[in-house]
Amino acid sequence: NWRVERHNIKIKTLIDYAKEAGYTTANVFWPVMAGDKNIDYNIAEFPDNFDDIVPMLKGSGATDKVIEEIVNPNLHYLQAGKSLPHFDTHFVFSCAKDMLLKYKPDILLIHPCPLDTQRHKDGVFSDGVTDARELAYKYIVELYDTIKQIGEEDNTDFVWMSDHGQFTIERWYRFLVELKDAGLIDADEKGNPITKSVKAKIFNNSIMLKALDKTAYNQLL
């Protein structure tokens, strides 16, 4: 369960200080910004539920103006879903460029994560990671070109952040392979786990297992 609402942050943020100083503020998918009243143009990050995108964004602080001028023209990226690799990255950068062109905010926070997503999936190096890096670079160049287009290239500072680095891996234990060999789970053609008598949930370097019957429970023990 992702905590996406601003009230979960108990101290002032960069946005709060910017607003106090009289700056205009904008956001596309920066975490934990839903419902932040100090963001003038807000497209808040939300959980992976794309059934009711527009109502969800409105409920998270997007005004009708932002929905009409920024979200709707780029909505096709989210609607494409996983049929378009890194669909959310396309949406984030495209919305950010449109915000710069239409509103020229003093501060714009954006949260694209193609490399993060791909490295969680593939590890440190893979063709997918290379493609994600090239996609990020392509959009960074386009973002800079947009800033040049509005005449603010000499008046803009870029700040790049990452929420984590990469562990040096000395040994990797393939727990799901053990479960599959034991007949407790199955796998699809891409190697993703399919529940049989055990449900497996992976996140980063942790795994949560739920035995669906007593036999599976005893086998796990």
Secondary structure as GFF3:
##gff-version 3
##sequence-region A 1 221
A	DSSP	three_ten_helix	6	8	.	.	.	ID=ss1
A	DSSP	alpha_helix	14	20	.	.	.	ID=ss2
A	DSSP	beta_strand	25	28	.	.	.	ID=ss3
A	DSSP	beta_strand	41	43	.	.	.	ID=ss4
A	DSSP	alpha_helix	53	59	.	.	.	ID=ss5
A	DSSP	alpha_helix	64	66	.	.	.	ID=ss6
A	DSSP	pi_helix	67	71	.	.	.	ID=ss7
A	DSSP	alpha_helix	72	80	.	.	.	ID=ss8
A	DSSP	three_ten_helix	81	83	.	.	.	ID=ss9
A	DSSP	alpha_helix	87	103	.	.	.	ID=ss10
A	DSSP	beta_strand	107	110	.	.	.	ID=ss11
A	DSSP	alpha_helix	114	122	.	.	.	ID=ss12
A	DSSP	alpha_helix	127	149	.	.	.	ID=ss13
A	DSSP	three_ten_helix	153	155	.	.	.	ID=ss14
A	DSSP	alpha_helix	175	181	.	.	.	ID=ss15
A	DSSP	beta_strand	185	187	.	.	.	ID=ss16
A	DSSP	beta_strand	193	195	.	.	.	ID=ss17
A	DSSP	beta_strand	198	203	.	.	.	ID=ss18
A	DSSP	beta_strand	206	211	.	.	.	ID=ss19
A	DSSP	alpha_helix	214	220	.	.	.	ID=ss20
###
